[in-house]
């Protein structure tokens, strides 16, 4: 499956009232009009020498125009590389180099702000645009039936053809590029539709988190279902919550940090959320206390998935029913899980020697099936390092129970060794997150002569002028977790460093404490 096939196979391509709606740029296009615009863009790319299987990067904020560019890239058989506008220019230039990108579709404001891009892409290797114009031409003028030859001439049945490259999270080191082929896309879209079937009202998907990551990738299954797509750039609480009410949004993806921001907004209870059917969170664990609060505010609509660039989005699923059942039974352990693997995904727990482990034992989560990336782009050594036969290592430590539910204990590389004991930060973070004054936290190990690594909590407050009692938190942790896992100190930072998709960057926090140390673990 190609990305353009998703648009053309949608029932909304030939009938219905579904639209692509761009709030920021006042644009509303039918599916056919989106295709017509993408035809013109595809023709421009072809004129500039872009060929099938060339890498074409998009570097732009959320917009309907950006979706048109993605569909155009797919039409000519090129490989799509999304760059996140919230990433640094240095990290994006690295990705452009790693991917051997041949052509760059870039937002005008980004181009003006970063002359460094001139060194990478001279004018004949890029296409400037914004939310309203493509190469200086008003998008609305391109929506009529195209008078150019059909650019969609690349269809083939090779499910191993490379469709896109996605950067890995980079939370513990430099990003690599995961190859998503046709089989990856087809499996991901079909699994999502199986897990989140069409509701009893017209589907409307809201994209507000960066469309270059999970929020955008998860929009393609609703597109295949014939959804209206509402696009906005950014997660300003009043604007986002108002959009849910105005457009009768049924599907919404946000990372936990953004959900916390919404819950902290004074007016969060002033809007009508009755249309919501799936409020999807992923990318990081969510505090159980805040999860309960989210269900109280938004309704019984929360769903969770687990995945990564190497095995996108849907390795596990915790349904709305799972959430409600766990709440009714006060089953905190179930709420801390990330759900069960769908039938299309193989999942197991494995030790370092490659042996699968029985229920209840901690080990590395491994997955297999067509959802997986083909490989790391031009990095066979890195690919081989995470493969064990048909299985692919995730780098995440987890437990699989007898009912098939997976609980992520931690990132394998986040493990702290303190006094000879293995300490996984996530269970400590869960406790600290429950404090009403705390917005977010990260638990890391820092160098310590006595313990090897000292368990330390770095905390971001909702209101930096209201600091909780540190000793009270430490005592509470000790009562619940014991002395080994209790933070030896709690530090208050104005803001935790985060990746462009909202993940707390523990490697950056660790760097503050480890850079001058003689050892790194």
N, C-alpha and C positions, 0 to 999 in steps of 0.2 A: 504493500500500500504506500502510495505517495501522499504528500500533504495536499496536493491539489485534488486528488481523488476524494478526499474527505469532503471538500466543498461541493464537488460535482455530484457525488452520490447522495448528498443530503436531500431529503424531500423538499426542503425550503428552496432548493436551486430552481425548481420548476413551478412551485406553487406555494401558497400560504403568505402570511404577513410578517414573517420573521425578518429582522433587520440587523445590520451592523451599525450600532449607534455610538458615535464618538462625542461624549459630553463636552470635552474641552474645546473641540474644534467645530462644534455644531454641524456634524455630518451624520446623515442617516442613509445607508445604502441597502438595497436588496441584495440577495445572494448573487443574482445575475449581474448586478451592477459592480459588485466586488470583483467578480470574474472578469468583467470587461476592463476594469481599471488594471487588473493584474496582467491582462493580455498586452496592454500598452507598455507596461513596465517590462514585461518579458521581451517585447520587441526592442526596447531600448538596450537591454542587456545583451541581446544577440548582436545588435549593431555595434556594440562596444567590444565584441569579440569573446563574450562569455560563452563557454561550451559546456556540454554535459559533463558532470563530475568535476568541474572546477569548484573551488570553495568560494562562496559568496557570503560575506559577513553583513549583518545588519547591526547598526549602532544608533539606537534611537529610543526615545521614551515611548510609552504606550500610546497607540493610536490605531484607528482603522486603516490609515495609510500604511502603517507598518505591517498589518496583516496582508494587505494587498501585495506588498513586496515579498513576503514569505511565499504566498501562492505563486507569484511570478518566478521566483527562484526554482520552485518545484516544477513548474511547467516546462522549463528548459532542461530539466534533469541535473541542475547544479546542486551542490551540497550546501545546506544552510548552516551557518555558524552565528548564533546570537551572542552579542556582546551586551553586558549589563551596563546601563548608563550610571548606575550607582557604584560601579567598580572604579578603581583608579585608572587613569590613562596608561600608567605603567603596566598594570596587569593586563589591560586589554591589548596593548601593543605586543606583549609577550604572546598572547593567544593568537594574534594575527600572524606572528612569526612562526609559532609552533604548527599552525594549521596550513601554512603555505597558501594563505588566502590570496586569491587572484583578483578579487573585486570587492569594493566596500560600498554599501548603501548606507549613507550617514546623514543624520539630522544636521540641518544648517547651523544651528546654534552650537552643537558639539564641534563641528568643523571650525567655526569661528573661534571657539574657546581653546582649541588644541592644535596649534600649528605643527605640533609633532607629527600629526597625521600626514602632513605634506611629504615628509620623508618616506613614509610607508607607501602612500598611494597618490601618485601624480594624478592630475585631473582626468586623464583618459582611463583611469582605473577605479573611478568612483562615480556614484550617482547621488547628488545632494537632494534632500527633500525635507519636508516638515509635515505636520499634521494636515495641511490644506493643499500643498502643492508637491508635484513630482517634477524635478528638474525645471522648476519655474512655471509649470502648467497646472492650473486649477484642477484638482481631482474631480470636482463635479462636472467638468467639461469632458471627462474621459469615461463617463458612465454609460453612454449610449452604446448601441450595438457596434462593435468594433468593425472598422472597414479594413483592417489589416488581416493578413493570413492568420489562421489559427496557429498560435504558438505552442499549443499543447500537443507536441508530436513525440514525446519521449516515453510514452507508456510501454512498459515491458513487465513480464511476470517474474522477474528475478527478485525474489524476496530478500536476497542478500546484497542487493545494490545499496550503496551508502546514500542515505537521505539527509542526515544532519550530524553535526558534531556538537556535543554539549560539554562544557567545562565542568570538571568535578568541583566539589565544594571548596577545597582549599583551606579547610578549617585547621588542618594539621600540617600543611605543607603546600608546595606549589601545585597549582591546578594541572591536571592532565585533561585530555580530550577523549570523551567516550564516543564511539561510533554507533549511531543508531541506524539500523538498516530497515528495509521495508517490513520485515517480520517483527522487528521491535515495535514499530509504530502500529501495525495492525493488531498485535497482541495487546498493547497498552490501551488502545481505543476500545477494543472489544471487551476487555476485562472491566474497564471503567463503566461501560454501558451495562454490563451484567450486574455489577455491584451497586450502581446507582441508576436504576431504570427510570424511564420517563414518569414524572408524577402526574397527578390528576388535573394539572393546569398547564398552560403553555410554558415551555422551558425558557428561562431567561438567565443567562450566565453573566456575572459581573466580574470584570478584570480590573483590579486596582493595584495589586502587587505587581512587580515587574513581569511583563509578559514573556520575557526572555528566559524565565525559569518556570517553576511549577504552576503558577497562576495562569500562564499562557499555554503551556503544554496541556494542562488539564481542560482547556477550553475546546480542544478539537473534537473530543467525544460528544459534547453537547452540539457542536456544529453539525456533526454527522447525524444527530437526532433531530436537527431542524430548529435549534434554539435561536432566539434573539441574543445578540452579544452586545453588552453595554461595556464600553471601554472608557476608563478614566486613568489619568496618570497621577499616582500617589495615593496615600491612605490617610487623607485628612478626615478626622472622625465625622464631623457634621455633614460633609459632602458625601462621604461613603454611605453613611446611614440613611441620609435623605434619598440617595439613589436606590437603595433597597426598597424603600417605600414607593417612590415615584414610578419605577419601572417594574415593580412586582417581581423582584429578583427571586429565583428559586434556587440557584446554585452560586456558591461563593467560596473561594479558596483564600485563606490567609495563614501566614505563619503565626505561631503562638505569640510572639512578641507584639504583632499588630493587634491580635485579639485582646491582649492585656491593655494595649493603648485604648481600644474602644471601651473596654470595661471601666477604665479609669476616667473616661470622658463624662462630665457632669450630666450631659443631656442624653445619655445612652438609652434611657427608658422612655424617651419622648416620641419614638418612632414606631411605625407599624411593621412588624416583621412576619406577619401571618402568611406571606407568600413563600417564605423560606422553607425548603425541603431538605437541602444538604448544605450545611456549613462545615466545610472541609478544612481540617488543620493537619499539618505535617511539618517536616523539616527539623523538628526538635520536640522533645517531650513537653507536655503541658502540665502545669501544676494542677493537682487534683482539686484543690480548693477553688482555683480560678475556672477550672472546667465545670464544676458545680455551679459557679456563678454565671458562666456563659449559658448553660442550659436554662437557668432561671430567667435570664434576660431574653434570649433568642428563641427559646423553645426547644423541644426534643428533636433537634435537627443536626446535632454534632456528629461528624464522622471523622475517623482518623485513618491515615494510611502511612505506610513505611516504604521508603525506597531511596534510591540515590542515582546519580547520573549513570552509574554502571548497570543499574537494574531499576529502571525508572518507575517511580510513583507508587506502584501497586503490588509490592511484594506481600503486604498484609493489609487487612481491612477490619476496622472496628466500626460496626454499623450503628445507626441510630438506636436500633433495638438493643444492641449490646450495651450501649451507654445507659439507656433507661433501666434495663434489667439490673445492671450493676448498681445504679443509684438506689433502686428500690430495695436491694439487699444490702446496701452499704458495703458493697464489695470493692474496696479500694484497690486491691490487687488487680482486678479486672480493668478498672479505669486506668491503671498505670500501664496496662498492656497496649500493644499497637494492633491487636486483632489477630486474625487467622489468615493464612495464605489462601488465595483463591485457587480453584482447581487447576488453572493454567500455570501455576507457579509451584515448583518443587522447593521445599524449605526444610532445613535440618540444622542441628547444632553439632559442631565439629570441634575436636581438639586440635592441638598444634601438629599432631602426627597424621592428621587426615582421617581419623576415626570418627564416625558419627556417634553421638552420645544419647543416652536414654532420657526420657522425660525428667524434668526437674533439675538437670545438671547444667551448670554454666559452661558455655563455650562460645565459639565464634559462630555467628549466623552465616549460613551458606545457602545459596539459591541456585536454581537451574531452570531452564526452559527458554522459550522464544522471546520472553520479555527482556532478556539480557542484551547488553551491548554486544556488538561483534568482537570488539577488541579496543584497547587504547590506541588512538591514532598514531601510527608509525612508531610504536613502542612495544615490540614483541616481548622484551624482557619484563616490562612492567605488567603486561598481560599474563605472561606465564607465572609470575609471582603470586597472582591471586586465583589461579585455576588449579583445581584438584579433580582431575577427570572431567566429568560434566558439571561439577559444582564450581561456583564462583564465591570466593571469600568476600565478605562485606567490610571487614575491619570492625564490626560491631559485636560486642559481647551480649549474649542473650540467653534466655531460658525458654524452653518449649514445654507447656504443660500437657497433661493427658487429654485435654479437650482441644488441643491444637492452637491455643492462644500463645502468642509470643510476647515476652517482656524484654525490652532492651535494658540491659544493665548499664552499659556504657560503651563509648568508643574504646576499642582495644588500646589505642595509643593514649587515651585519657587516664588510664589506670594509674593510681598513685601507689607506690610501695613505701609504706611508713612503718618503721620498726619491724620490717620483715613481713608485714601483712599487706595483702592486696586490698586496696580501698577503691571502690568505684564511686565517682562523685555524684552520679545522678540521684541516688537515694538520699544523699545529704541535701542536694539542691531541692528535692521535692519537699523536704521539711521546711527549709528556709523560705521557699516560695510561698508557703502557707501563711507567713506573717503578713498582716494587713498593711504594714508600712513599706513592704519591699516590692519593688516593681520587677526586678530580675536579679539573678545571681549566677556566679560561676565558681565552682570549687576546683582548686588546682593543688598540686604539690609544689612546694618551693624548697630550695636547698636548706638542709638542716643537719648540723654535725651529729646530733644525737639520734634523730629519727631517720636520717637519709633524706626523706621528704616530709615536710610538715604540711598537714592538711590545713588549707587556708581558703576561706570564703571571701570572694570579692563581690560586693553588693552594690546595686543601683537602687536608690530609693524613689518612691513615687513623689515625695516632696523632700528635697535635700535639707530643708530646715527642720524636719521632724525625724530625728534619729531614734531608733529603738534602743532598748537597753541591751548592750552586747552580751553581758553576762547572762541575762535571761535567755537569750538565744542559745548560747553555749550550753547552759544547763539543760535546756529543753532537748537539744540534740543528744546530749550525753544520756539522758533518761531513755530516749527512743532508740539510740544506735550504739551506745557504749562508748567508752573513752577512745578506742582506736580510731573510730570514724568521726569523732567530734572535731570540728575545726579548732585548731589551737589559737587562731586569731581570725577576726572578721574585719575586713577593710571596706571603707565606703568610698566609692568612686562616683563622680558626677554622671558618668556614662560608660557603659561597657562597650568595648569595640565590637562591631558586628560586620558580617559580610554583607554584600549588596542584597542578599535575600533574607537578612535578619538573623542569621545564625551567630551566636556569640563566638568570637574568635579566641578560643582558649590559647592558641599558639601565640597570639599577640600579648595576652595577659602573662603567659609564662615567660615570654621574652623579657619583660620588665624585671623579673626576678632572677632569671637564669643567665642573662647575657654575660655577667661578670663572674659567673661560677666556673670552676675548672671542669665540671662535669655537666652533662645535659640530662641526666636521669638519676 
